[in-house]
Every structure is written in C-alpha cells, then in structure tokens.
C-alpha cells in the first residue's frame, strides 16, 4: 500500500503522531499556533489527508485548494468549523472524534458548576491576593448544588453523561431538545420540557447542544429574562449558542447569579467586560483536555485517516455518501 502524505495542522499527543508516522509520511505544524489562511492553503496542497483542529476554518476555499485530498479528519467531536456540504460536493470525506470525550466534557461542566456555585475560582483569587484574614460567617456564601433542579439543553451523548451524575446530588433533571429522548429519561429520570419552562424552573442550566443555525444565540436577552435570579448558566458546547454580550449584561445586572464558561462567541476573544466579572468562571476551551482523552481523540482521528488509506469507510465519517469503495 502506498504511504499517504498527511498534513497535521498542529501538534497533538505524541502516540497519535507516532501511529500516523508508522503508516504515512507526515508533516506537522510545530509553530504552536493556528495557521493563517494563506499558510493553511499552501500547506494542504497535494496531501492525501489532513488532520485538522476545530480552530482551522475548513471552508470552500480551503476544500477547493485541497484537490486530491481524500479526508479531513477533525480532531474534535464538533465540526462547525468545516463546511460539510461543500466537502461532500467536492467528494472529500470528513470525520470527527465522537464518544471518547463525552464523559470528560461532562465532568468539566460539573467542575464549572461547582466552581460558580461554591465560588471556588473567585475565592481562590481572593486567597492568593492575601486578602484572607480569617474565617468569616458571611465569607463567600455560595449556593448548594444538592436538591436543586438541573436544566439540560441538548440530550445527546454529553448531555446524557452530565445528567447521569445529577442523582448523586439528589437533583431533579429537566431537559429540552428537538424531541423527547426515552433513553435519556430512563437513565436519568429526566423530564422533557420546552425551553421556556426549563429556563423558568431550573436552578442551573447546562448547554450541551451543537452549534447549528437553529441554536445560534439560543440563549439571549429574552431567555436571561426568563431565568431565576439565582440561576447559573454553564456552557461547554460552543460559544455562539449564547449571546455573550447579553450574558455580560445579565451577569452585571444580577438577572442571573453566575456563569461557568469553557467556550466563547468570538473565541479566543472574550466579550467586553466578561473578564472583569467575579460571578463567572472562565476556562480556555479545555473541557476535553485530559491526557487520556486528548490522546484517544488523536488515535481516533488517525484511525479515520488509516481506514480511508486502506479504502475502507472511516468509522467516524460524517458524510459517508462521499465514500467510494
Ligand atoms: C470538541 O471536540 O468539539 C471540543 O470542543 C474540544 O474537544
């Protein structure tokens, strides 16, 4: 079998690069930053496959420049960075890395919730700054998580994994999505409600929906107005699902109590004023960032490329209609 020529747009865990290098000739962008559009266009030319990241915008221009490339293997479960219809039209397969990061991402959503509810990041800053002068009855009063109502937007794999942990805190689970999901209800005891009811009645709201035209700004000014003043919003999905300027307003005015964010509307930029607020915990899109999970993501991305190289349908191909035996 001829070795494929593969471009990797950024460094990923070494075991994945080693596996790829065993079977293919590879070039890796080792500059430690996202390639500019002109650099990406130049680097992908003449490759059999490209292993790309969610920070690479794979639009029609890039796909057209990749004539002859059989597959773009995205190192992420999300694929809103890739124009799939365009890839399909051009006969290029696209794959992602579902499954392996489900529980890791769900754990991070819980970490953010606890951080905001119990003011962990805020009080950590206070303590480091030398402001701690002794135990105080009113110092950093937060919110209990136990016995509260958890509202989950998006009952897919990650939403389910997140919800499954709620009974450990004796929480009631509400969820919303396109349609009721009986498996979700069976595994979590969750109750399907519409978005409005979920926002009005939940103490905490966690977003687990992909970014689609219909989920862009799903949560904005009107929705913050429906939420409890004590509510906490968690977002580990994609930034543009939340209108970030409206979020800053709601957090400043006390319309909601706090937010835990791993993703941002204009990532890596933050909306004006967000970083000045104490009632938010802000993380740099690290929900899947454990050594195990990021390694598995790399191995899955590579396995998709290797399958394509062998003439097989890549296991996580998002547009299988392009596949030709
Ligand atoms: C994804 O995979 O889509 C996450 O956002 C990063 O792991």
Boltz pocket constraint, residues with backbone or C-beta under 6 A from the ligand:
constraints:
  - pocket:
      binder: B
      contacts: [[A, 54], [A, 75], [A, 76], [A, 77], [A, 78], [A, 79], [A, 97], [A, 101], [A, 236], [A, 237], [A, 285], [A, 287], [A, 288]]
      max_distance: 6.0
